[in-house]
Amino acid sequence: MNENIQFLQAFLKNPGKVGSITPSSPELAQKMCEGIRPDKDNAVLELGVGTGAITKFLQEIVPDDKSYLGIELDRDLVRSLKRNFSGMQIVRGNACDATEVHKRSGIGKIGYIICCLPFVSLPNDVGEKIHLEIDKFMRQGCTFRTFQYAHGFYMPSAIKFREFMRDRYGKSKKSPLIVKNVPPAYTLTWKTN
Ligand SMILES: C[S@@+](CC[C@H](N)C(=O)[O-])C[C@H]1O[C@@H](n2cnc3c(N)ncnc32)[C@H](O)[C@@H]1O
């Protein structure tokens, strides 16, 4: 099935959890992967894999099957991700349990988190649980990158997440606005390594 249609179906089924009507563009995906050099001692954890718009680019830089772990909540998306990315470990799971999923995966230390979760439209309690999970990885030394849509950048939950990260890890590195994405977005990066 066409990736855009599959994504739209997932959105219509669960708008708050998917948070966008189209997958990330190649321009945003490339920006999300910029400077990332994973290996088995610094694996990539992708949260909210969707249809794999960013995974496609990660696949090019991930050297082996011990250097990537993806977590996606939607069962139908995971089924097709497993077909399309057979060499990559993609788990149906909840980012609220990311550290547990990681422990069970057999993947080594997480050196990079690529986070595609729509904090703006997730329930507050879910967002807060995920923030704490991210924090556990960050404490072990990690580069964390996410994107925030321009139209939601000043929404309370977007600000709350930035403040959570800034209080612990300082100011983020913010990209220029990526206009070739629907909707336009910024990437934000924090590092603790
Ligand atoms: C904005 S989409 C991003 C998809 C893809 N990475 C992209 O950039 O096109 C967010 C994805 O996060 C997933 N998601 C939402 N809440 C989640 C959670 N608690 N745990 C894991 N995945 C979740 C949704 O099902 C959806 O596929």
Ligand as a Chemical Component Dictionary entry (heavy atoms), coordinates in Angstrom:
data_LIG
# 
_chem_comp.id                   LIG 
_chem_comp.type                 NON-POLYMER 
_chem_comp.pdbx_formal_charge   0 
_chem_comp.three_letter_code    LIG 
# 
loop_
_chem_comp_atom.comp_id 
_chem_comp_atom.atom_id 
_chem_comp_atom.alt_atom_id 
_chem_comp_atom.type_symbol 
_chem_comp_atom.charge 
_chem_comp_atom.model_Cartn_x 
_chem_comp_atom.model_Cartn_y 
_chem_comp_atom.model_Cartn_z 
_chem_comp_atom.pdbx_ordinal 
LIG C1  C1  C 0  4.112 12.023 13.750 1  
LIG S1  S1  S 1  4.103 10.241 13.495 2  
LIG C2  C2  C 0  5.793 10.083 12.929 3  
LIG C3  C3  C 0  6.007 8.876  12.053 4  
LIG C4  C4  C 0  7.336 8.806  11.317 5  
LIG N1  N1  N 0  8.460 8.651  12.207 6  
LIG C5  C5  C 0  7.534 10.017 10.441 7  
LIG O1  O1  O 0  8.359 10.875 10.815 8  
LIG O2  O2  O -1 6.875 10.099 9.398  9  
LIG C6  C6  C 0  4.118 9.617  15.159 10 
LIG C7  C7  C 0  4.151 8.113  15.301 11 
LIG O3  O3  O 0  4.292 7.806  16.706 12 
LIG C8  C8  C 0  3.488 6.678  17.026 13 
LIG N2  N2  N 0  3.200 6.739  18.474 14 
LIG C9  C9  C 0  2.346 7.565  19.122 15 
LIG N3  N3  N 0  2.377 7.340  20.442 16 
LIG C10 C10 C 0  3.286 6.348  20.651 17 
LIG C11 C11 C 0  3.770 5.684  21.811 18 
LIG N4  N4  N 0  3.318 5.987  23.020 19 
LIG N5  N5  N 0  4.699 4.729  21.652 20 
LIG C12 C12 C 0  5.187 4.402  20.418 21 
LIG N6  N6  N 0  4.754 4.999  19.278 22 
LIG C13 C13 C 0  3.813 5.957  19.387 23 
LIG C14 C14 C 0  2.255 6.845  16.152 24 
LIG O4  O4  O 0  1.552 5.621  15.977 25 
LIG C15 C15 C 0  2.878 7.387  14.852 26 
LIG O5  O5  O 0  3.226 6.345  13.979 27 
# 
loop_
_chem_comp_bond.comp_id 
_chem_comp_bond.atom_id_1 
_chem_comp_bond.atom_id_2 
_chem_comp_bond.value_order 
_chem_comp_bond.pdbx_ordinal 
LIG C1  S1  SING 1  
LIG S1  C2  SING 2  
LIG S1  C6  SING 3  
LIG C2  C3  SING 4  
LIG C3  C4  SING 5  
LIG C4  N1  SING 6  
LIG C4  C5  SING 7  
LIG C5  O1  DOUB 8  
LIG C5  O2  SING 9  
LIG C6  C7  SING 10 
LIG C7  O3  SING 11 
LIG C7  C15 SING 12 
LIG O3  C8  SING 13 
LIG C8  N2  SING 14 
LIG C8  C14 SING 15 
LIG N2  C9  SING 16 
LIG N2  C13 SING 17 
LIG C9  N3  DOUB 18 
LIG N3  C10 SING 19 
LIG C10 C11 SING 20 
LIG C10 C13 DOUB 21 
LIG C11 N4  SING 22 
LIG C11 N5  DOUB 23 
LIG N5  C12 SING 24 
LIG C12 N6  DOUB 25 
LIG N6  C13 SING 26 
LIG C14 O4  SING 27 
LIG C14 C15 SING 28 
LIG C15 O5  SING 29 
# 
